[in-house]
Amino acid sequence: MNGAGEPRVTLKLATSLDGRIALANGASQWITGPESRAVVHRMRASHDVILTGIGTILADNPQLTARPDGGCERQPDVIIMDSTGRTPTGAAVFKGGDRTVTLIPHRDIPRAIAGCDRVMIEAGAKIAAAAVKAGLVDFIEWFRAPIVLGGDGMPVLAALGLETLGEAPIFRRIGVIERGADLQESYERIR
């Protein structure tokens, strides 16, 4: 777990059974069902900030809001990691109501979330892997749909560069809940 004063970070993943976030052509909406999506809206409302990347913005054009149909009123702020300035001014994330959307022109995740209390990462494989590798992720909320996309699908995590199993981050499962046809698995980092 992160020390006192450091952000509490939850990595939200939505995948197929084989850990894929999209088809090879990038199609990903919707891998998980409506019950899982409603839970994600409530999760967003319980966090101060959603961290995402330019790849997610360009591929999915998400709102990243806690929508009322999920039983939510509070909107989290959004931080977009965009070192190349490609975020479209008309992106759906800017239409999310009463919240702040911040573009970060670097790839330093610890610096981007410094000062935040509760951060939820909803991003692609590169940002997810970078956060795990840096030891920033305290919890994983993994929503798995009962479909298989195969090896040509996009993986949930990019390479971690591990050379031994002893270097691998370890998480302990702390819960499993059925969400319609999906499973929500909750994990806490222990190393």
N, C-alpha and C positions, 0 to 999 in steps of 0.2 A: 504494500500500500504506500501511497505517497505520504510524505511527512506533513506535519502541521503547516498550514498556510499555503500548501500546494493544491492545485485544482483536483477535484475528484472527477476522474475521467471514465466515461462509459463508452465503449465501442459497440454500436448497433450494427448487426449484420443481418441481411436478408438474402438467403441463398436457396439453391436447389439442395437435394440430399447429398450431392457430390461436391458441395462447396463452391458452386459457380454463381456469380452475381448477374450474369447476362450471357446471351448467345454470342457467338463469335462476331456477329454483325452489330453487337451492342444492344439489341432488343432486350429489355428487362422489365417492362411494365405489363402486367404485375406478376412477379414470381410468387409472392405470398398472397394470402387471401384477405378479405375484408376484416376479419377478426384480428389478425395480426396488425394490420394497418391502423385499426382503432387503438390498439395498445400503444403503438409507436407514437400516435398523436398525444396520448396521455404522458408518455415518457418525455416527449419534447417539452411539454408544459412544465415538467418537474426539473428541467435544466435551465441554467442561465443563458447558455450559449450552445449553438449547433456549429460544429467545425466541419467544413466540407472543402472540396477542391474544385478547381476550374474544370477538371474532367467530368465531374458529376454534373456541374451546372450546364456544360455544353451537351452532354449525352442525354440527360433526363429533363432538364429545365424544371427542377423541383421547386415547390413553394417553400418547403421545409417549415411549415407552420403546424401548430397544434389546433386543428380544425374543430369547430364546435360539435360536429357529429361524433367526435371521439370524447365528448364530455369536457372540453377544455375551454378556458377563457384566456389564460395567460400565454403570451407569445415569447418564445426565446429569441434573443439576438442571434445573428448569424455572422460567422467569420468565414470568408472565402479565401483559401490559399491560391493566389493568382500571381505568379512571379512574372508573367508575360503580358498582363493587362488585357486579357481576352474576354473578360466578363461583359456580356452584352448589356447595355443600359436598359433594355426592355425585358430582361430576364424575370421570370415569375417570382423569384426570391425577393425582388424589390416591391412586390405587391402584397406583402405579408402582414399588413396592418401596423400596429403601434409597436415598432421594434427598430433596432439599429442593425444595418448590414454593413460590415466592414470588409474592405478588400485589403489583404495583406500581400505586399509585393515581395515576399521572400518565402523560403521553404523551412523556416525554423519553427517547428510546432511548439516547443516549450516557450519560446518568446511570444508566439501568437496568442497563447492561452494564459500567459502570466496575468495575475490579477483576477481571473475568473474563479468562481467557487465550484460550480457544477457544469461540466462540459460533456456534451454528447457528440461523438464523432459519427457522422453519416457521410462516408466518402468511399472512394474507390480503393483498389488494391494497394496503390503506392502509399497513400496517406495512412491507411489502416496499418500496413506493415511498418512504416516509419514510426508510428506511435507505439506499436507493440515493441519494436526493437529498442526504442528509447526508454522503455520501462514506464511509459506514461499511462498505460491502460490499467485501471484498477478493476473494472468490471466489463464483461462481455455479455450482451443480450443478443442471442443468436436465434433468429427466426428461420426455420427450415421448412420448405415446402416439399410435398411428396412428389416431386418431379426430378428427373435426371437429365442434365444438359450435356454431359459428356466432356471429354478432354479438350475439345475445341472451344468450349465455353470460357468466359473470362473468370479467372480465379478470384476468390475473396481476399487473398493476401498476395502481395508481390513477394519476391525473394527476401529472406531475412539474412542471408549470408552466413548461416550457421555452419560451423565445421565439425562440431561435436554435439551429441545429444545433451550434454551437460550445459551447453549454452542456451538451450531452448527455454523460453519463458514457460512457466507452469501455472495453470489455472485449475481451480477446484470447482466442480459443478455444485451449485447451491440450490438449483431448482429446475424442474421441468414441468411445463404446463401445456396442455393441448389448447390450441387456438384455432377452432374450426378444424380444417384438415392439416394445419401446420403444427409444428412443435416450437415452443419458445424455451430455449435452454439458457439458463443464467449461470455465469461463471464469475469467480473472484480470483484475482491474481494472488498466488502464494510465493512466486519467485520470478 
